Amino acid sequence: MSFRARLTLVAALAVAVAVVVASAVTYAVVQRELRGQIDDFLQARAEQISQIPHLSERVSFTGQPGKFFLLIPDPVLGGAPGYVQLVGDHGQVALPPSEKVPLPVTPRVREVAAGREAPFLTDARVAGVRLRLLTVPLRPGVALQVARPLAEVDRAMHRISLLLILVALSGIGVAAALGLLVARAALAPVRRLTDATEHVAETRDLRSRIDERGHDELSRLAGSFNTMLEALEDAARARRQLVADASHELRTPLTSLRTNIEVLARDSSMAPADREALMKDLVDQLGEMTALVAELVELARGDQQPLAAEEVRLDLLVKGAVERARRNSPGVRFRTELDESVVHGVPATLDRAVSNLLDNAAKWSPAGQDVDVAVRDGQVVVRDYGPGIDDADLPHVFDRFYRAPGARRLPGSGLGLAIVRQVAESHGGEVVAEQAEGGGTRMRLRLGSNGS
């Protein structure tokens, strides 16, 4: 069953329950009102009859049902006179001459005649006719019973019940139709969302967007879906660009490797010194390719679900990265100023980002020069005293595979700083490069969450 059908069914059921409850309440109220009118009539009729002069003196009871002559005044506007009976405290019955069938006499009726029970109303069935029966005391030892058939009430309630059933069925039908229309209108954004997802699934076209008109929950859902599509489109575009750039970057070292290997295989008379130099070139090229593949893997991992973050002492992490950089670049002096700083992040990725900043600074620092490293308030600052970065290159130094003209003669893949930016953004921060006073470059890695 579709969601629209379920929504329509729920709406129809809700209206059906409401209509049934309202019909039952209406039926009970009308029945109570009609029966109340009968009870009021019986009370008034009994009071009218009890005021007839010398009525009780003209009645004498025997062991058998007796008769008494009673001129009962007509009700106002000629209404129904009611069925009248007198009952003694021993169960004797006296009827007007016009009445043929006695009303039922119960022990409670005799108690009323004897003065030991209060007046009461009850239903009774006499000769197949349903009656409403009032019993009141007339004088000591005699009770007056006044009855009126409930046929007119029963007929009225029967007609009302049929009318309520028709109204309930009509209401349920109208509710189902309106529920279908409302469900169709309310679920129109869901239908558009479904069509868009099916279109994306079939065509792999991430440029599709959904109309976001409105301010309700479905409009916000459409907006979230568009945001997701935009993120997926950006990720797909970045992945295609990464593959294209990686293919381009790998083509040159692979071509060089192939050429050198062919030279080694073809020229067996090569001098030992030339062969050794060629072998050294092969080893260097393999090292560059290994580094390039490792950085590509690092970038690919960064695009995936991040690892669990934890509280990290940034100053201690930078201290360890500086010790490694000193071993890898013994000709560069690293000066540190590390204030205690705690950040919330992934230690492994933070360590890789800091190491890349230090390696980049060491690569651009002349032998014997200093590299300043500082940590404070969740921020890492690395400053070198090299040639610096041209203004035209500053906006691009963190792009993937970007290498400034002056850097193309140096080893590297152009991915190290791109990894730094990826780590910074994944931690809610940023990394910027700027020209330092007195020459060189200053890199600032700021992380979004810190506990300092």
Disulfide bonds with the S-S distance in Angstrom:
none
